[in-house]
């Protein structure tokens, strides 16, 4: 039982007969089946049953991991703001970037581990345990006081390390399927991940009735933010159980199939892939993730700033919107599958993927709109003084002799009483809107019309789904019929790198310069990526293997 995928006995690779612009997503639209009795030569009926069951475990792992990534997305900022009110939105990017940084480090190491031992069970068990630990740590951040921000980054980083096992799932599915099964099975893996990104924000929204604990710190609390971490940890426990040998048995059939079909056939040395084509796809893939990074990391603080929503309202609204966006993604994935049956998938990628991303970014720009609701910390000082004086007056009217005693002891004692009275009687001041002290642009830039923002959101999500699916499909075609683990590791690494740089870049620009500069910059990035793809259009051809079927449209 080996981890080599599609490798012949002598180390060369058998040529596969694929249509010129067939893609991974196109398998959904077709009905590919093995010839009668084909798999019977490779495995028994029981082996096939257990092999198919092992695919379900891979799908479930992808589903659980994506839930773990997405369930906390809409709640990270209000949770962090409650733990450490001194932090501004510019620091949020570092928290968001911690997860993809962990994934970037873990993914290639896990791939090497898999190649060394020829099994995904142990690496998956270790990563799922890390997933559970990271989510538990995320749920008990109240215990760490002033260090909560750093422990949040550590928790997100640990979760990122664990989500590197999605690479293991893809590698296993590729090695545990026949050639005819592989495309549709890889598509189901992608769909499982997409479904997790739909369900995750919905779970966070469902936890909103638990409310938010204020003030935070000092003890473990169970509220809408910590509950999300506990739910993810529970998902991890379920994932750990189904990876045990009783449920999950590994069956690698790809190498057996390749050895069988290679018997008596001429082996052909494959050419090197077109590096310009690969580079342009990597550029487009990297840039398209920037838009989703905005939606992922900045959606909650954005709607809180622009529309003056309370944190519970913002978390609920963003959660529902992300769920709906996940549904749009599934529809676009299926739409792309059918369109690539009739048109060149590169053209479909441009028209259905990157052009909508550009349009969506443009619609985010506030050309006109209502004024942004604002608040200032100086206003809070005035409000606090008024509330304190009202509290002291109430105490005096009730005959509290403490007031006069404190007055004779000096202003420091009065200040202490005022602070304590404010916290215990008046309660915390809740600010709604955009903080002009740290974001002065709020007073000069209008809010984007809500309808305009929603339309832009839907268009961006639709374009992002198509762009992601088709860039990966074309990338695979350029590489040709050979093991693609290393190159897909590069592609995954580019995605992780984008998720590291993107949140820091976007949140810093948003905090300091505002929505117009932020969305104009994103629009420019997407236009640049489309231009690069168009320039290198002819280099994004499937590898010419010399097979007669390679030139079929």
ZAMARGU-4260 file (C-alpha; in steps of 0.2 Angstrom, whole numbers, plus 5000, padded with zeros to 4 digits):
<rodrens>
0) 5000/5000/5000 | 5009/5016/4994 | 5005/5034/4993 | 5011/5036/4975 | 4997/5042/4963
5) 4996/5036/4946 | 5014/5030/4945 | 5019/5015/4934 | 5030/5001/4939 | 5046/5009/4930
10) 5042/5027/4936 | 5035/5034/4920 | 5017/5039/4918 | 5004/5032/4907 | 4995/5045/4896
15) 4977/5049/4900 | 4964/5053/4887 | 4956/5069/4893 | 4947/5082/4882 | 4957/5098/4879
20) 4947/5109/4890 | 4939/5096/4901 | 4940/5102/4919 | 4938/5095/4937 | 4922/5104/4939
25) 4915/5096/4923 | 4914/5079/4930 | 4898/5085/4939 | 4890/5088/4923 | 4895/5071/4915
30) 4892/5053/4919 | 4909/5045/4919 | 4908/5026/4923 | 4921/5012/4923 | 4919/4999/4910
35) 4910/4983/4915 | 4921/4972/4927 | 4935/4985/4927 | 4936/4988/4946 | 4933/4969/4949
40) 4951/4966/4943 | 4957/4979/4955 | 4948/4975/4971 | 4935/4964/4979 | 4917/4969/4983
45) 4921/4971/5002 | 4937/4981/4998 | 4927/4993/4987 | 4914/4995/5000 | 4927/5000/5013
50) 4936/5011/5001 | 4920/5021/4997 | 4917/5022/5016 | 4935/5029/5018 | 4930/5043/5006
55) 4916/5048/5017 | 4928/5050/5031 | 4938/5062/5020 | 4923/5072/5015 | 4918/5073/5034
60) 4935/5079/5039 | 4935/5093/5025 | 4917/5098/5032 | 4923/5099/5050 | 4939/5108/5046
65) 4930/5121/5036 | 4917/5124/5050 | 4931/5126/5062 | 4938/5140/5051 | 4922/5149/5047
70) 4911/5147/5063 | 4921/5161/5072 | 4924/5173/5057 | 4910/5185/5060 | 4913/5185/5079
75) 4932/5188/5080 | 4932/5207/5080 | 4918/5209/5093 | 4926/5195/5104 | 4943/5203/5103
80) 4936/5221/5106 | 4928/5214/5122 | 4944/5206/5128 | 4955/5221/5124 | 4945/5237/5120
85) 4962/5246/5117 | 4965/5237/5101 | 4959/5245/5085 | 4954/5236/5069 | 4971/5238/5061
90) 4977/5224/5073 | 4963/5212/5067 | 4972/5207/5052 | 4986/5199/5062 | 4973/5188/5071
95) 4965/5183/5055 | 4982/5180/5047 | 4987/5168/5061 | 4976/5154/5054 | 4983/5153/5036
100) 5000/5156/5042 | 4998/5139/5052 | 4991/5131/5037 | 5005/5137/5026 | 5018/5130/5037
105) 5009/5113/5041 | 5003/5109/5023 | 5019/5104/5015 | 5026/5096/5031 | 5010/5085/5032
110) 5013/5081/5013 | 5031/5075/5017 | 5025/5065/5032 | 5012/5056/5021 | 5024/5052/5007
115) 5036/5045/5021 | 5024/5033/5030 | 5011/5030/5016 | 4996/5034/5027 | 4986/5049/5032
120) 4978/5041/5048 | 4992/5047/5061 | 4995/5064/5053 | 4976/5067/5053 | 4974/5061/5071
125) 4988/5073/5077 | 4981/5088/5067 | 4963/5085/5074 | 4970/5084/5092 | 4978/5101/5088
130) 4961/5107/5081 | 4953/5103/5097 | 4966/5111/5108 | 4966/5127/5098 | 4947/5129/5099
135) 4947/5126/5118 | 4961/5139/5120 | 4950/5151/5109 | 4935/5148/5121 | 4945/5152/5137
140) 4953/5168/5132 | 4945/5177/5146 | 4957/5169/5158 | 4972/5178/5151 | 4968/5196/5155
145) 4979/5208/5146 | 4988/5194/5136 | 4971/5188/5128 | 4976/5196/5111 | 4992/5186/5110
150) 4983/5170/5116 | 4970/5173/5102 | 4983/5173/5089 | 4991/5157/5096 | 4974/5149/5096
155) 4971/5154/5078 | 4988/5148/5073 | 4986/5131/5081 | 4969/5129/5072 | 4978/5134/5056
160) 4991/5120/5059 | 4977/5108/5060 | 4968/5113/5045 | 4983/5109/5035 | 4976/5091/5035
165) 4964/5097/5020 | 4980/5093/5009 | 4980/5075/5016 | 4962/5073/5012 | 4965/5078/4994
170) 4980/5067/4992 | 4971/5052/5000 | 4956/5054/4988 | 4967/5056/4973 | 4976/5040/4978
175) 4961/5030/4984 | 4951/5032/4967 | 4951/5025/4950 | 4954/5037/4935 | 4936/5038/4931
180) 4931/5041/4949 | 4944/5054/4953 | 4937/5070/4946 | 4919/5068/4953 | 4927/5063/4970
185) 4938/5078/4971 | 4923/5088/4966 | 4914/5081/4981 | 4929/5085/4992 | 4928/5103/4987
190) 4909/5103/4989 | 4911/5097/5007 | 4923/5111/5011 | 4911/5124/5003 | 4896/5116/5013
195) 4906/5119/5029 | 4909/5137/5025 | 4890/5138/5023 | 4886/5130/5040 | 4899/5138/5050
200) 4893/5156/5050 | 4875/5149/5052 | 4880/5141/5068 | 4888/5157/5075 | 4872/5166/5071
205) 4862/5153/5080 | 4872/5156/5095 | 4868/5175/5096 | 4854/5172/5109 | 4868/5167/5121
210) 4873/5185/5121 | 4890/5193/5125 | 4898/5194/5142 | 4902/5212/5148 | 4914/5216/5156
215) 4925/5201/5150 | 4940/5194/5159 | 4945/5184/5175 | 4935/5169/5173 | 4928/5156/5159
220) 4912/5162/5152 | 4900/5154/5140 | 4893/5166/5128 | 4890/5168/5109 | 4909/5169/5105
225) 4916/5156/5117 | 4902/5144/5112 | 4908/5144/5094 | 4924/5138/5100 | 4917/5124/5110
230) 4906/5119/5096 | 4921/5118/5085 | 4930/5107/5098 | 4915/5095/5098 | 4917/5094/5079
235) 4935/5089/5082 | 4930/5076/5094 | 4918/5068/5082 | 4931/5069/5068 | 4944/5060/5079
240) 4932/5046/5082 | 4928/5043/5064 | 4947/5042/5060 | 4949/5027/5071 | 4953/5011/5063
245) 4935/5004/5067 | 4928/5017/5055 | 4942/5022/5043 | 4952/5009/5033 | 4964/5016/5020
250) 4963/5008/5002 | 4975/5015/4989 | 4969/5009/4972 | 4977/5022/4960 | 4994/5014/4960
255) 4986/4996/4957 | 4976/5004/4942 | 4991/5012/4934 | 5001/4996/4935 | 4987/4986/4927
260) 4984/4999/4912 | 5003/5001/4909 | 5005/4983/4905 | 5011/4981/4887 | 5010/5000/4883
265) 5023/5012/4877 | 5029/5024/4890 | 5031/5042/4885 | 5041/5055/4893 | 5030/5070/4897
270) 5036/5088/4893 | 5039/5101/4907 | 5023/5111/4911 | 5021/5129/4904 | 5029/5139/4918
275) 5021/5156/4911 | 5004/5148/4912 | 5006/5141/4929 | 5013/5158/4935 | 4998/5168/4928
280) 4986/5156/4936 | 4995/5157/4953 | 4994/5176/4951 | 4975/5176/4948 | 4972/5163/4962
285) 4982/5174/4974 | 4973/5190/4969 | 4955/5183/4969 | 4957/5178/4987 | 4960/5196/4992
290) 4942/5200/4990 | 4936/5185/5000 | 4948/5190/5014 | 4939/5207/5014 | 4922/5198/5017
295) 4930/5186/5029 | 4940/5198/5040 | 4931/5215/5039 | 4913/5211/5036 | 4908/5212/5054
300) 4917/5228/5059 | 4912/5236/5042 | 4894/5235/5045 | 4896/5240/5063 | 4905/5256/5057
305) 4894/5260/5042 | 4877/5257/5049 | 4879/5259/5067 | 4874/5241/5071 | 4877/5233/5088
310) 4889/5218/5089 | 4875/5205/5090 | 4865/5212/5076 | 4881/5213/5065 | 4886/5195/5069
315) 4869/5189/5065 | 4868/5199/5049 | 4885/5194/5043 | 4882/5176/5048 | 4866/5175/5038
320) 4875/5184/5023 | 4889/5172/5023 | 4877/5157/5023 | 4868/5164/5008 | 4885/5167/5000
325) 4890/5149/5003 | 4874/5144/4994 | 4878/5156/4979 | 4895/5147/4979 | 4887/5130/4977
330) 4876/5136/4962 | 4891/5145/4954 | 4901/5129/4955 | 4888/5119/4946 | 4885/5133/4934
335) 4904/5133/4929 | 4903/5114/4927 | 4890/5116/4913 | 4897/5131/4905 | 4914/5122/4903
340) 4906/5108/4893 | 4901/5121/4880 | 4915/5135/4881 | 4933/5136/4883 | 4936/5136/4902
345) 4948/5150/4901 | 4934/5161/4894 | 4922/5155/4907 | 4935/5159/4921 | 4937/5177/4914
350) 4918/5181/4911 | 4910/5171/4926 | 4925/5173/4938 | 4936/5188/4937 | 4924/5201/4929
355) 4911/5199/4942 | 4924/5201/4956 | 4929/5217/4948 | 4911/5223/4947 | 4908/5218/4965
360) 4923/5228/4971 | 4917/5243/4961 | 4899/5242/4969 | 4907/5242/4987 | 4914/5260/4983
365) 4902/5273/4991 | 4899/5285/4977 | 4885/5292/4987 | 4875/5288/5002 | 4869/5292/5020
370) 4881/5299/5032 | 4891/5287/5043 | 4885/5287/5061 | 4900/5292/5072 | 4905/5293/5090
375) 4920/5300/5099 | 4929/5295/5115 | 4928/5313/5121 | 4909/5312/5120 | 4911/5297/5131
380) 4921/5307/5144 | 4907/5320/5145 | 4894/5307/5146 | 4903/5298/5160 | 4905/5314/5170
385) 4886/5317/5168 | 4882/5300/5173 | 4894/5300/5188 | 4887/5317/5194 | 4869/5310/5192
390) 4874/5295/5203 | 4882/5305/5216 | 4867/5316/5217 | 4856/5301/5219 | 4866/5295/5233
395) 4866/5312/5242 | 4847/5313/5240 | 4845/5296/5249 | 4855/5303/5264 | 4871/5294/5260
400) 4884/5302/5272 | 4898/5294/5262 | 4898/5308/5250 | 4902/5322/5262 | 4915/5311/5270
405) 4923/5307/5254 | 4923/5326/5249 | 4934/5330/5265 | 4946/5316/5260 | 4951/5323/5244
410) 4947/5322/5225 | 4956/5306/5223 | 4943/5297/5234 | 4929/5305/5225 | 4936/5299/5208
415) 4937/5282/5215 | 4919/5282/5220 | 4914/5290/5204 | 4922/5276/5194 | 4915/5262/5205
420) 4898/5270/5204 | 4899/5271/5185 | 4903/5253/5183 | 4891/5246/5196 | 4876/5258/5193
425) 4877/5266/5176 | 4885/5251/5167 | 4897/5251/5152 | 4894/5264/5138 | 4890/5256/5121
430) 4896/5265/5106 | 4888/5263/5090 | 4895/5268/5073 | 4912/5273/5067 | 4925/5279/5080
435) 4931/5296/5073 | 4946/5297/5085 | 4955/5282/5076 | 4946/5283/5059 | 4944/5302/5055
440) 4938/5297/5037 | 4921/5293/5044 | 4916/5311/5045 | 4920/5314/5026 | 4915/5298/5017
445) 4897/5293/5015 | 4891/5275/5019 | 4888/5263/5005 | 4870/5261/5001 | 4865/5244/5010
450) 4856/5238/4994 | 4872/5242/4984 | 4883/5233/4997 | 4872/5218/4996 | 4872/5217/4977
455) 4891/5219/4977 | 4892/5205/4990 | 4882/5193/4980 | 4892/5197/4964 | 4909/5195/4973
460) 4904/5178/4981 | 4898/5172/4964 | 4913/5177/4955 | 4925/5171/4968 | 4917/5153/4968
465) 4919/5152/4949 | 4937/5159/4949 | 4943/5147/4963 | 4936/5132/4954 | 4942/5136/4937
470) 4959/5142/4942 | 4962/5125/4950 | 4955/5116/4935 | 4966/5125/4923 | 4981/5123/4934
475) 4978/5104/4934 | 4977/5104/4915 | 4993/5113/4913 | 5002/5101/4924 | 4996/5086/4913
480) 4994/5068/4918 | 5007/5067/4931 | 5007/5067/4951 | 5002/5085/4955 | 5005/5085/4974
485) 5020/5097/4975 | 5012/5109/4963 | 4995/5109/4971 | 5005/5112/4987 | 5012/5128/4979
490) 4994/5133/4974 | 4988/5130/4992 | 5003/5139/4998 | 4999/5154/4987 | 4981/5154/4994
495) 4988/5153/5012 | 5000/5167/5008 | 4986/5178/5002 | 4976/5175/5018 | 4991/5180/5028
500) 4995/5196/5018 | 4977/5201/5014 | 4970/5203/5031 | 4984/5214/5037 | 4985/5224/5021
505) 4966/5227/5020 | 4963/5230/5038 | 4977/5243/5039 | 4971/5252/5023 | 4953/5252/5029
510) 4957/5259/5047 | 4968/5272/5041 | 4961/5278/5024 | 4943/5272/5023 | 4932/5263/5012
515) 4935/5272/4995 | 4954/5269/4995 | 4951/5251/5002 | 4939/5245/4988 | 4947/5255/4974
520) 4964/5246/4979 | 4955/5229/4978 | 4947/5234/4961 | 4964/5239/4955 | 4971/5222/4961
525) 4958/5212/4952 | 4960/5222/4936 | 4979/5219/4936 | 4976/5200/4939 | 4964/5199/4924
530) 4976/5208/4913 | 4990/5196/4917 | 4978/5181/4913 | 4974/5189/4896 | 4992/5192/4892
535) 4996/5174/4895 | 4980/5167/4888 | 4989/5156/4876 | 5001/5149/4889 | 4986/5142/4899
540) 4984/5127/4887 | 4983/5109/4893 | 4999/5100/4892 | 5003/5093/4875 | 5006/5075/4878
545) 5006/5070/4860 | 4990/5059/4862 | 4978/5060/4848 | 4964/5064/4860 | 4974/5079/4868
550) 4968/5090/4853 | 4949/5087/4855 | 4939/5101/4860
</rodrens>
